[in-house]
């Protein structure tokens, strides 16, 4: 339930708590689209750094559990992040 004192961030936070991955992705696409539409490049650059840091932690955790990263996920990473992850993670090879 939304009250008059709730701000947008709190409403989104509560809505995302039990949402699906698809819903969270849709929200991120909307937010990034709005940042671009309003020329908020500082926020976009800040989020880029935060997401890259989160991905590094995630992939390092996968490496500690000896789980391989899907090839298509690895290929979607930027070259800089791929380089930083070399030797730290295992990449699953597609079987045909």
C-alpha positions as a printed Julia matrix, in Angstrom:
96×3 Matrix{Float64}:
  0.0     0.0     0.0
  1.36    3.4    -1.0
  0.9     6.25    1.47
  1.25    9.99    1.01
  4.59   10.01    2.82
  6.21    7.34    0.62
  8.75    8.62   -1.87
  9.33    7.07   -5.29
 12.46    5.22   -4.18
 10.66    3.49   -1.31
  7.74    2.52   -3.55
 10.11    0.99   -6.14
 12.16   -0.74   -3.43
  9.09   -2.43   -1.98
  7.76   -3.35   -5.42
 11.06   -4.98   -6.44
 11.41   -6.97   -3.23
  9.21   -9.82   -4.5
  9.4    -9.18   -8.25
 10.72  -11.46  -10.96
 14.06  -11.0   -12.72
 12.15   -9.86  -15.81
 10.36   -7.15  -13.82
 13.6    -5.93  -12.25
 15.21   -5.8   -15.7
 12.26   -3.82  -17.07
 12.59   -1.31  -14.23
 16.32   -0.91  -14.89
 15.64   -0.38  -18.62
 13.1     2.31  -17.76
 15.43    4.04  -15.32
 18.38    4.01  -17.73
 16.1     5.27  -20.51
 14.99    8.17  -18.32
 18.59    8.99  -17.38
 19.53    9.09  -21.07
 16.45   11.14  -22.01
 17.37   13.71  -19.36
 21.1    13.73  -20.15
 22.07   12.56  -16.67
 25.44   11.2   -17.79
 27.03   11.51  -14.36
 24.49    9.09  -12.9
 24.89    6.72  -15.84
 28.68    6.65  -15.37
 28.27    6.11  -11.61
 25.87    3.18  -12.2
 28.23    1.71  -14.79
 30.96    1.56  -12.15
 28.63    0.11   -9.52
 27.35   -2.6   -11.86
 30.87   -3.5   -12.98
 31.94   -3.84   -9.35
 28.9    -6.03   -8.58
 29.65   -8.23  -11.6
 33.26   -8.68  -10.5
 32.12   -9.82   -7.06
 29.54  -12.17   -8.58
 32.01  -13.78  -10.97
 34.66  -14.12   -8.27
 32.08  -15.84   -6.06
 31.27  -18.22   -8.93
 34.99  -18.97   -9.24
 35.23  -19.86   -5.54
 32.3   -22.26   -5.89
 33.93  -23.77   -9.0
 30.94  -22.92  -11.17
 31.6   -21.85  -14.74
 30.23  -18.68  -16.29
 28.08  -19.12  -19.4
 29.91  -18.16  -22.58
 27.17  -15.8   -23.76
 27.2   -13.97  -20.41
 30.97  -13.56  -20.54
 30.86  -12.31  -24.14
 28.35   -9.6   -23.17
 30.88   -8.07  -20.78
 33.03   -5.2   -21.9
 36.62   -5.95  -22.93
 38.03   -4.29  -19.8
 35.99   -6.46  -17.46
 36.78   -9.57  -19.51
 40.48   -8.79  -19.17
 40.21   -8.27  -15.39
 38.44  -11.63  -15.02
 40.97  -13.63  -17.09
 42.42  -16.43  -15.02
 39.99  -15.81  -12.16
 36.93  -17.59  -13.54
 36.13  -20.59  -15.68
 34.05  -20.05  -18.79
 31.67  -22.82  -19.83
 32.24  -24.1   -23.33
 29.23  -24.78  -25.52
 28.67  -28.43  -26.32
 27.29  -29.33  -29.74
